[in-house]
Amino acid sequence: MIFSSASFLFAFLPCVAIVYYLLRSRTARNVFLTLVSLFFYAWGEPWFVLVMLLSIVINWFIALRIGAGGHKKAWLVVGLVCDLGLLAGFKYLGFLMENVNWIFHLSLPVPQIVLPIGISFFTFQAISYIIDVYRGDGRVQKSLMNVCLYISFFPQLIAGPIVRYQTFDDQITTRRETLDDFCEGIRRFIVGLAKKVLLANNLAALADTAFAMQTTELSLVGTWLAAASYMLQLYFDFSGYSDMAIGLARMFGFHLLENFNLPFIARSIAGFWKRWHISLTSWFRDYLYFPLGGSRVSKGRLLFNMGVVWVLTGFWHGAQWTYLVWGFLFFVLQAFERFSGAGKWLEKHRIGHLYVFLVVMIASVVSRADSIPHALDLYRSMFGLDGSAIFDDTARMFLREYGAFLVAGVLCCLPVPKRIPDAVRGVGLAAAGFVAITYVVMGSYNPFIYFNF
């Protein structure tokens, strides 16, 4: 079940909200939210919920052992091995076997394992739980039901934001639902729904068409339009989901941290990643980068720490060489900005905005390409190195059919001017919500990209 589906909007969400507020006790509400979250996750592939429940039980038990005091580090290692082993088995085993066969010229069987939806997100939340307990940043949760609610909470279960245990712990029992929060949650949900349905889905139509074509069929302008459409699709798809998740959580009294903060107004790549997928960036910073030594090390060690973090960030997104290259590319860019001083210079000049937009657009090509050779072909087309035309009928068709969505996408990446009256904003939001719901009723939606991660 996805947020931009008729079954969610007109059946699941209204029923859950009504029953939730009919219940009076905090315990009853928490149990109900846990049960509906498990139902929500089991909607598409019921057996996937067993994988998540196994992860929940393991981490609940590990945290209890850590909290007991004896052999804390050993139990933490056991928990990390279980969590990362589960993730690796489902997400990376097939990739590993394919490359072993290729490197050693073998014909070992490659397991065809179906990836449980959102496994990267709930695994990172589980790891956050046991590490926070180990560090003393969060208390041991003796209630299995409460741990289950934390990891399976349906608004952010499938595609984030990744919620730290220390920010969720107190809210399980002490949150207070208010009418203001409920109304703000609805507003935020509508913003996300409009991003997804009106922008991301229409931009996806251009991106999917262009990336499915042979590169010889694309002109230089056509390839740049393809790259721009995918970059904007990814932003509105994921930030739209995050908006909906934050809004839904707010309806039930939970306050989740922001996951996007206008990333395209950044002036450097380092600044961009402080604004894009904030929960993932901060997770790698706090649970990997700092334990490796952070930046208070030698220059060589700093490069190593940054390289590990960004290669793993790429690999987290998918078990493909394209994602590894994508992560390595962002490592190179940030290392260049840091050690050359270019990052500080860019932060002081407006040209940094254009630099970020173009660099992120170029980097997005390799993450969307089917393979490294495909990405190289696309880059040759983008920079006029394959002899293709600068502009052709295909590019003209792209602009005619999707130009308005590209322009709207770029404009919606910018801050809303403060001088616009609240009444005008309200009318605009209501109109966007109405049109988005109309699209949903007509069945015009795509699955969220980040469900694959």
N, C-alpha and C positions, 0 to 999 in steps of 0.2 A: 504494500500500500504506500502510495506517495502523497505528499501534501497537496499537490496540484491535480488530484483526481476527484471525480464527482463522489466516489464512495467515501473518501475521507471528509470532504467539505460538507456533504449533505447527510451523512449517516454517522460515521465514526465520531467526528469531533463534537457535533451537537449532543449525541447520546452520552459521550464521556463527560462533557461539561455539565450536563443536567444532573447526572447521577452523582458526580463528584460534589457538587454544591448541595445536593440533598443530604449527603452524609454529613454528620455533625462532628464526629471525633477525628482528631489528627491521625490516629492509628488506622481507622477505617479508610480514610482518604488515601493514606500511603499504601495500604494493602490494595485498594482499588486501582491506584495508578500503576502499581507494580504488575497486577494481573492484566490490565489493558495494554501495558507496554509489551508484555510477553506475547499477547494476542496480536498486537500490531506487527511485531517482528516476525511472527509465525505465519502471517497472512499469505505471503507468496510461496515460501518453501518451509513447511512446518518443521522439517528435521533440523534446519539451521538453528532453531531455538535451543536444541539440545547441546550444540557446540557452545553457545553463549552461556547456558546454564552450567556446563562443566567448568568454564572459565570462572564464573561467579563463585561456585562452590570452592574451587581450588584457592582462589585469592582470599576469600573469606577465611578459610582455614589457615592459610599462610599468615595472614595478618594477626589472627589469634595467637599463633605460635610466636610471632615476632613480639607481640604485646606481652606475652608471658615472661619475656626477659632472657631466657636462655638461648644461646647460640643464635642470636638475632641475625648476624650477617649470613650464617649458613642457611637459615630459613629464607632470607631475602634472595640469596642466590638460587635456591630451589624454586622460589616463585618466579624469578626472572627466566629461568630455564624453561619452566612450564609455559609461561606466557609467550615467550619468543619462539619456543618450539612449536606451540600450537599455531602461531602465525606463520612460521616458516613452512610447516608441513602443508598447510592449506594454500598458501600464497606463492611460495618460492620453490617447492620441491620439483615441480614440473620444469621450471626454468633451469634449475640446477642440473637435472638429468639431461635435458636437451643440450646444454653446453658441455657436460662431461662426454656425451656421445660425439659431439662435434670436435672437441679438443683431442680426444684419444681414439677417434675413429671407431667407436663402439656402436652397438645396436641394442643397448639396454632399454627395457620398456620404460616409456615416459608415462607416468600416471596422469590420467585426465581427471583432475580433482575440481569439483565445482566450488567456487569461492563463496563462502558465507558472506552475505552482504554486510558491509560495514565492519568487517572483522578488524581492520587496522584501527578504527576509531575505538571500539570497545576494548580492544587489547591494550591500547595506550592508556585508557582510563583505568583499567585494572592495574597496570604497572604504576600509575600515579598513586593509586590507593596504597599499595604495599610499601612503596618508597616513602610516601608521606608519613605512614605509620612508623616506619623504621627511623626516619629522621626526627620524629616527634612533632611534625607539622600538622598532624591530624590524629584524632583519637581512634583507638581500636573500636570498630563497630561490631558489637557482639551479636546483633540481630542480622541473621542471614537475609531476612526480608528487606532490611534497609540497604544492605550492600547490593542486593538485587535491584532495588529501585535506583540506586546511584548509577549502576552500570547499564541498566536496561531502559532508563527513562526515555520514553518514546520521542519527545521533541528533538533530542540531539543524538539519538542512538545510532542512526544509520550514516549520517554524514556530518557529525559534529554540530557545533564546536566541541573540541575535546575539553571536557570539564574536569578540573582538578578536584580531587577529593576534599582538599582543605577548603575550597570555596563552596562545596555542596553540603558538607557534613552538617553544619548547624541548621541549614535550611530544611533539612529533612524533618526536624521536630519543632523548630522555632519560627518558621515562616508565617507570615500573615497575609491572607488574601484580602485585597481591597478592590472596590469598584474602579478606582483610578488605575490600578495595575491591570485589571481585566480589560478596560477600554484601551489602554496603551498597548496591551498585548494584541488586541484586534487590529489596531492601527499598524503596528509593526508587521503583523502577519500579512496584511494587505499589501504593504510595500514590497515584501518579499515575493508574494504571489505575482504581483505585476512585473517585477524584475524577471521572474522565471518564465511566465506565460507570454508576456508581450515582447520581451527583448531576447532572452536567452533562446527560446524555442525558434523564433524567426531567424535569428543569427545562425542557429544550428543548421537551418535548411541550406544557407549559403555555404557554411563550412563543410558540411557533409557532402554536398554536391562537388565542391571544388577539390577537396582532398581525395575524393573517389576517382577523379579524372586522371588521365595520364599527364605527366608534367609537360609533355610536348603539346598538350591541348590548352595549356595555360599561357597567357602572355605575362609580361613582367607586371603590369598593373593587376591582372587577374590573380596572380600569386600573392601580391601584397594585400589585396582585398580578402583573399582566403585567410591569410595570417591574421588580419585585423578582426575578421568576423569570429574566428576561433578564440582569440584572446578575449574579446568582449563577451562571447558566449560563455566562456569559462568563468569570467568574473561575475556576470549576472546570474548564472546558474548557481554558483556556489555561495555568493553573497546573498542571493535571494533565499536559498535554503537556510542560511544562517539567520537571516532576518525572521523567517517563518519559525525557526526553532526557538529563537529568543522570545518572539512574540507568544508562541504557544506556552512556553515555560512561564512567562509572566502571567498568563491567564490563570495558572495554578499556583501562583505565589512565589515561584522560583525566579531569581535574578541571575541570569547567566552573563558572563563577561562578553564584551564585543569581540567579533572575529574578523571584522574588516573595518578600516577607517580611511576611506577614500584613498586607496593605494596609488592611484594614478596622479595624485597631486604631489607625490614624493619627487625629490630632485636627485636621488641617488638610488642605486639598487639596494644598498643597506637600508636606506629609508623606506624603500618600497616594501621590504620584507618585515619591517616593523608595523606595517599597515595591512599586509595581505596574510590571510590565514594565521592570525595572531596566535591562536591557541596552539597550532602546530609549531610555529617558530619558537614560541616561549617554552613549549614542552621540550624540544631538542636543546634549547639553551640551558634550562634548569636541570634536566635529567641526563644530559650527555656532555654538552659543551663545558659547563662549569666543573663537573667531576673530572673531565680530562685535563683541567687546569685553566680553562678559559683563556683570557688574554694576558694574564700576569705570568707569562712564560717567555722563553727565548723566541726570537722571530721564527726560527725553524719549527719549533714546537707549535707555535701559534698557527702556522700554515698547515701543519698536520691536523691540529684540532679542527680548524675550519674545514679542511678537506674531508675529514671523517663525517662531520655533521652534514655537509651538503651532499655528499655522495649518498649517505643513508637517507637524507630527505628525499632525494630523487628516487631511490629504491623503494621507499615507503609508498610512493605513489603508484608503483606498478613493477611487476617482475618482467621488465623488458630493458634491453640495452638503451633504448631511446630515453627512458627515464633516468638511467644512470648518467648518460651524457648531459641531459638537461640539468641534473643536480650539479655535475662537475662544472658546467658552464657558469652557473650562478656562483660557484666557489671561485672560479677564475676572475669573474667580474668584481666580486667583493674584495678579493685579495688585491686586485689591481687598484681599486678605489682606496683601499686602506694604506697600502705601502707606497703608492705614488703621490698621495695627497690629492688625487683627482676628486675623491669623494667630498672632501671639505670644500674644494673649489666649486664643485657642482651645487652643493647645498646653498651657496651664496648667490648663484646666478639662475635666472629663469630658464635658461636653456636646459637646465637639468630636467625640467618637466618633459621636454621633447625627447631628451636622451632616454629617460625611463620608459616612456611610451614606446619608442622605437626598439629599444633593447629587449624589453619584455615581449614585444610582438615577434621579434626575430627568434627569441628563445622558445616561444610557444610552438614554433613550427616543428622542432624536433620532438616535442612531447606528443604532438598530434600525428606525426608521420607513422607509417606502418613499420618502418625499419630505418636503420642508419642510411643505407643507400637511397631510400626514398627521400629522406630529409636532405641529403646532399643534392639530389636532383632538384628539389624545391628551392634550395638556396641558390643553385645555379640559375634557376629561372628568375628568382627575386632580384638578382644582381646582374641580369642580362648576360650571363656567361654561357648560355646554351643556344644562342642564336634565335631565340623566340622573339615574336613581335612585342613591341612595347605596349600596344593596345589593340584589342580585337573585338569581334562581335560578342564573344563570351563575357569579356570584361564589361562591355556595354550592357549586356543583359543583367549581369550581377548588379550594376549600378541602378538600372531601371527598376528591378524587382526588389532589391534590398537596400538601396542607397539611403532611404529614409530611416531604416532601422540602424544602419551604421552611424548616421549623424545623431540619431536619438541616443544611441549607446554612448557615443563620445560625450555628449552633453550631460548624460546622467552619471558620468564618472566624476563630474565636477560638483563642488558644493552648491547647494541651493541658496541663491542670494537671500540674505537676511531681510532685505527690504520688501520681499513678497509678503503681503498680508496673510495672517493665519487663515482667514476665511477662504482666500484664493487657494491656499495649499490644501485646505480641507475639501474643497470642491474638486480640485484636481485629483486628489487621492481617491475620492469616492468614484469619480469617473473611471479612473484607471482600474479600480477594483471591480466595477461593474463590467467593463470590457473583458477583464481577465477571467471573470467567472463565466462570461458568455463563451469564451474560448474553451474553458474547461467543459462546459455543457456540450459543446460541439465535439468534444473528444480530441481537441488539438493540444496535445502535450507530449513531452519526451521524458524518459527517465533522467534523473539527475546524474551528471557525469561522476560526481564523487561517490555515488553508490558503489562504483567499481573498486574503490580503495578500501 
